Amino acid sequence: MNDTPPDSLIPYDEIVQEALRAVVGRVLGQVEASNGILPGNHHFYITFKTGAPGVSIPAELRARFPDEMTIVLQNKFWDLAVREDGFTVSLSFNQLPAKLVIPFSAITAFVDPAVDFGLQFQAMSDDEDEELAAHPENDSERDVASRITPSEDGSNVVSVDFGKKK
C-alpha cells in the first residue's frame, strides 16, 4: 500500500487564500460604505509587498520601503475605494498626501488590534501563482502542521502559508 497521498486536482491552497483575502475586502467594503468611519475602536494594520504586481505607491515611499510596508487605517485616511481585486486609499506621510493602490494579493497581514484579530498571508509572485496552479499537490499532515503557527497568546490570529514546500 502506498502512503503517499495522491496529487490534488483542486487548488485548495489558492481557494483558501482567496477566501481569507475576501475577508479583508468585505471589512474594508463595510468601512467604505460607512463613508470611511470605523465603528467603535476598530482600526487596521495592513502590511503589503510594495513590489507586488499592481501596487502603486509614490516613488519616495517605494524607496523607503523597498520590500514591505505597513499602513494604519484609523483616524487620518480618506478616499477609501474597494474593488474586487484590491483597494485604494489616501494617507498622509510626513504631512504629504499620497494615494496608494493595493491589490489584495499583495497583502501579507491584516490586523485589527481593537479585537485582537489578525490574518497572515503568504504573498506570492505571478510566477509562483502560475507554478502552483500548474502543479497542484497535496501536503502531508506533517508538512501542513509544520507551517501552522499557533498563537501563543491566545489571540485570534490565522496564519496561512501555502507557499512552496520547504
N, C-alpha and C positions, 0 to 999 in steps of 0.2 A: 504494500500500500504506500502511496506517495503522500508525504506530509507537507509538500509544497502546495500552497493554495493556488487555484487557477488564476490566470490573468483576468482582470475585470474589464468588461467591455463598456461599463458605465463609469464616467469620470466623476466618481463620488467626491474626490478632493476638490475639484473645481466647483461642483454644485454647492458644497458646504461653504466654501469661501464666498461665493456669490450671495448665498443666503445670509451669511453674517454681515457682509458689507451692505446688504439691503437694510439691515437694522439701522446702520448709520444713516443711510439715505432717508429712511422713514422718520427717524428722530429729527434730522435737520429739516425735513419737509414740514414737520409739525411746527418747528420754530419759524420757518419761513411763513407758514400760514397765519401765525400769530404776530406778523409784522416784525419779526426779529426779537420778540420779547420772550425771554427764557422764564419758564414757570419756577416759582419758589427760589431755592438756592442752586438750581441746576446750572452748571457750566461745563464746558467741554475742552479737553486737551486732545488735539488731533495731530498725530505725528504722520508724516508722509515723506516719501522719497522725492527729493527735489529734482532728480534727473530722470524720473519715470516718464514714459511717453504720455503726452497730453498735459503735463504740469506746465503752467505758465505763471512765473513769478518774476518780479523785477530783477535785472542783472545784478544789482548790488546785494540782494538777498541770496541769489544763487552763489555769488562769490563768498558770502559769509557762511552759507550752509550748503556746501557742495554735494553732500550725500543725503542728509536727512534734516528735517525741521519740524518743530512742534509749534502749533499756533493755539491760542486760547480764545475761545468764544465765550465771553462773559459780559462785559459792560460796553466796550467800545468796538463794535463791529457794525457794518451796515451793508446794504445791497446783497444780502444772502439770497442766492438763487440756486435751487436744487434741480438737477436734471436727472435723467435716468442713469447716466454713466458717471456723474460726479456733481460737483457744486462749485460756485464762485462766491467769493466773499471779499469785502474790502475791510482792511485793517490799517492801523497806524503803526509805523515803525520809526522810532526816533522822531516822532511828530510829523512824519511824512506819510500821506495816504498811499496805499498800494492795493491793487486788485489782484487776487490770487485765483487761479483756476486749478482745481484739484480733482482728478478722476478718482473714483472710489478704489480703483485697482492700485493706486499709488499709496493708499493709506496703510500704515503698519501698526497703528494703535489708535484707539478711541477710548477715552476715559471720561467718566462723569464722577468726579470725586465727591460730589454732594450726596450721592447714594452708594458710593463705593462700588461702582460698576465699571468694567473695562473689557474691551475686546482687543486682542493682539492678532495681527495677521502676518503672514509671510508674503512680502511683496515679491512679485515675480516679473521678470522681464518678458517681452514679447516672445523671445526665443524659448524661454522656459515654458511659457504657456503652450506654445505650439508643440514642443517636445513632449510635455506631459500629456497633451491631448492625443498626440500620435502614438504614444507608448503607455497606455494606461496599465496600471498593475496594482495588485493588492499588496498591502503591507502585512507582515505577520503581526500577531498581537504584541510580540516583544518589540518590534520596530515602532509600532504606534505608541506603546507605553513609554518608550524612551523619549518621545517627543512631546508628551503631555506634561505640562508644567503645573503641578498643583500649587494652589495659593497657600502659603504657609500662614498667612494672617487671617484666613477665613473670609477674605473679600470675594466679591462676585466677579472675578476676572476669568475670562475664557481665552485660552491661548490656543491658536490653531497654527500648526506648522506642517503644511503639505508640500514643502519644497522637495528637492531631490533627496533621495535616501542618503544618509550619512555613512 
